[in-house]
Amino acid sequence: MRPVTDVVVIGAGQSGLAATKALQAHGISPLVLEARDRAAGSWPCCYDSLKAFSPAGFSSMPGMPFPGDPDRYPTRDEVAGYLDSYAAALGVEIHTSTPAIRSSGTTTSGSGSMRSSWPPATVPASATSATWAL
Ligand SMILES: Cc1cc2nc3c(=O)[nH]c(=O)nc-3n(C[C@H](O)[C@H](O)[C@H](O)COP(=O)(O)OP(=O)(O)OC[C@H]3O[C@@H](n4cnc5c(N)ncnc54)[C@H](O)[C@@H]3O)c2cc1C
């Protein structure tokens, strides 16, 4: 069995969680590092009146339909709660309050590290977003 440090996913928002799901489909169980105290990406930190611009029916993560009326526009808290549930259902090791402070490596040669207290990772996968400025 592969050691979990073969792949480290940086960021536990929608991108990081979807990447984790895809890795699991290939038999890889990554280590996930999340800077914030919760695995739901930027959503919990945004203004409280925010609603998704995409209806629930088009907001599902891979393998888990967004619950409720598919035509409604979910609130910030609904999206964050859904992502919490998705992260939990993945059953993967997610280290919150753990920012990656340095990343280097390649997909083939196994040279990389996240921070001094973490073992080297063959593949650091960044999912840290560039769309939110909070
Ligand atoms: C106002 C607004 C409304 C939006 N509405 C929608 C919508 O309705 N529907 C839609 O599909 N998209 C929407 N988006 C797009 C949005 O980008 C995505 O919904 C989603 O948040 C992107 O997920 P992500 O995982 O790429 O980024 P994020 O949700 O930002 O997650 C990135 C994660 O990486 C973590 N991170 C960053 N740096 C580090 C580090 N060094 N180490 C560890 N962790 C780190 C962050 O803490 C964060 O949790 C909206 C965006 C904005 C700004």
The ligand as an SDF file (V2000), in Angstrom:
LIG
                    3D

 53 58  0  0  0  0  0  0  0  0999 V2000
  -18.0130   35.9390   -4.0620 C   0  0  0  0  0  0  0  0  0  0  0  0
  -17.8190   34.6150   -4.7520 C   0  0  0  0  0  0  0  0  0  0  0  0
  -18.9210   33.7990   -5.0450 C   0  0  0  0  0  0  0  0  0  0  0  0
  -18.7590   32.5650   -5.6770 C   0  0  0  0  0  0  0  0  0  0  0  0
  -19.8520   31.8120   -5.9400 N   0  0  0  0  0  0  0  0  0  0  0  0
  -19.7150   30.6190   -6.5630 C   0  0  0  0  0  0  0  0  0  0  0  0
  -20.8600   29.7850   -6.8680 C   0  0  0  0  0  0  0  0  0  0  0  0
  -21.9810   30.1620   -6.6150 O   0  0  0  0  0  0  0  0  0  0  0  0
  -20.6710   28.5970   -7.4790 N   0  0  0  0  0  0  0  0  0  0  0  0
  -19.4110   28.1740   -7.8270 C   0  0  0  0  0  0  0  0  0  0  0  0
  -19.2940   27.0890   -8.3730 O   0  0  0  0  0  0  0  0  0  0  0  0
  -18.3250   28.9330   -7.5540 N   0  0  0  0  0  0  0  0  0  0  0  0
  -18.4460   30.1370   -6.9520 C   0  0  0  0  0  0  0  0  0  0  0  0
  -17.3480   30.9090   -6.6890 N   0  0  0  0  0  0  0  0  0  0  0  0
  -16.0870   30.4360   -7.1460 C   0  0  0  0  0  0  0  0  0  0  0  0
  -15.2580   29.9030   -5.9880 C   0  0  0  0  0  0  0  0  0  0  0  0
  -13.9480   30.1570   -6.3390 O   0  0  0  0  0  0  0  0  0  0  0  0
  -15.5460   28.4180   -5.7280 C   0  0  0  0  0  0  0  0  0  0  0  0
  -16.8400   28.2340   -5.2870 O   0  0  0  0  0  0  0  0  0  0  0  0
  -14.6650   27.7570   -4.6740 C   0  0  0  0  0  0  0  0  0  0  0  0
  -14.5420   28.4960   -3.4810 O   0  0  0  0  0  0  0  0  0  0  0  0
  -13.3310   27.5150   -5.2450 C   0  0  0  0  0  0  0  0  0  0  0  0
  -12.8070   26.4500   -4.4930 O   0  0  0  0  0  0  0  0  0  0  0  0
  -11.2760   26.2980   -4.2940 P   0  0  0  0  0  0  0  0  0  0  0  0
  -11.0740   25.0290   -3.5530 O   0  0  0  0  0  0  0  0  0  0  0  0
  -10.5900   26.4610   -5.5950 O   0  0  0  0  0  0  0  0  0  0  0  0
  -10.8400   27.5690   -3.4330 O   0  0  0  0  0  0  0  0  0  0  0  0
  -11.1930   27.9230   -1.9180 P   0  0  0  0  0  0  0  0  0  0  0  0
  -12.5960   27.6560   -1.5760 O   0  0  0  0  0  0  0  0  0  0  0  0
  -10.6920   29.3260   -1.7500 O   0  0  0  0  0  0  0  0  0  0  0  0
  -10.2800   26.9160   -1.0860 O   0  0  0  0  0  0  0  0  0  0  0  0
   -8.8720   27.0610   -1.0600 C   0  0  0  0  0  0  0  0  0  0  0  0
   -8.4270   26.5410    0.2940 C   0  0  0  0  0  0  0  0  0  0  0  0
   -6.9920   26.5090    0.3050 O   0  0  0  0  0  0  0  0  0  0  0  0
   -6.5820   26.8840    1.6120 C   0  0  0  0  0  0  0  0  0  0  0  0
   -5.1890   27.3250    1.5370 N   0  0  0  0  0  0  0  0  0  0  0  0
   -4.7020   28.4310    0.9130 C   0  0  0  0  0  0  0  0  0  0  0  0
   -3.3720   28.4930    1.0520 N   0  0  0  0  0  0  0  0  0  0  0  0
   -3.0080   27.4140    1.7970 C   0  0  0  0  0  0  0  0  0  0  0  0
   -1.7600   26.9120    2.2770 C   0  0  0  0  0  0  0  0  0  0  0  0
   -0.6110   27.5400    2.0140 N   0  0  0  0  0  0  0  0  0  0  0  0
   -1.7500   25.7690    3.0050 N   0  0  0  0  0  0  0  0  0  0  0  0
   -2.9140   25.1100    3.2720 C   0  0  0  0  0  0  0  0  0  0  0  0
   -4.1190   25.5230    2.8350 N   0  0  0  0  0  0  0  0  0  0  0  0
   -4.1650   26.6640    2.1070 C   0  0  0  0  0  0  0  0  0  0  0  0
   -7.5390   27.9860    2.0040 C   0  0  0  0  0  0  0  0  0  0  0  0
   -7.5750   28.1650    3.4110 O   0  0  0  0  0  0  0  0  0  0  0  0
   -8.8570   27.4370    1.4520 C   0  0  0  0  0  0  0  0  0  0  0  0
   -9.5720   26.6570    2.4030 O   0  0  0  0  0  0  0  0  0  0  0  0
  -17.4730   32.1340   -6.0460 C   0  0  0  0  0  0  0  0  0  0  0  0
  -16.3650   32.9320   -5.7510 C   0  0  0  0  0  0  0  0  0  0  0  0
  -16.5220   34.1650   -5.1280 C   0  0  0  0  0  0  0  0  0  0  0  0
  -15.3160   35.0190   -4.8310 C   0  0  0  0  0  0  0  0  0  0  0  0
  1  2  1  0
  2  3  1  0
  2 52  2  0
  3  4  2  0
  4  5  1  0
  4 50  1  0
  5  6  2  0
  6  7  1  0
  6 13  1  0
  7  8  2  0
  7  9  1  0
  9 10  1  0
 10 11  2  0
 10 12  1  0
 12 13  2  0
 13 14  1  0
 14 15  1  0
 14 50  1  0
 15 16  1  0
 16 17  1  0
 16 18  1  0
 18 19  1  0
 18 20  1  0
 20 21  1  0
 20 22  1  0
 22 23  1  0
 23 24  1  0
 24 25  2  0
 24 26  1  0
 24 27  1  0
 27 28  1  0
 28 29  2  0
 28 30  1  0
 28 31  1  0
 31 32  1  0
 32 33  1  0
 33 34  1  0
 33 48  1  0
 34 35  1  0
 35 36  1  0
 35 46  1  0
 36 37  1  0
 36 45  1  0
 37 38  2  0
 38 39  1  0
 39 40  1  0
 39 45  2  0
 40 41  1  0
 40 42  2  0
 42 43  1  0
 43 44  2  0
 44 45  1  0
 46 47  1  0
 46 48  1  0
 48 49  1  0
 50 51  2  0
 51 52  1  0
 52 53  1  0
M  END
$$$$
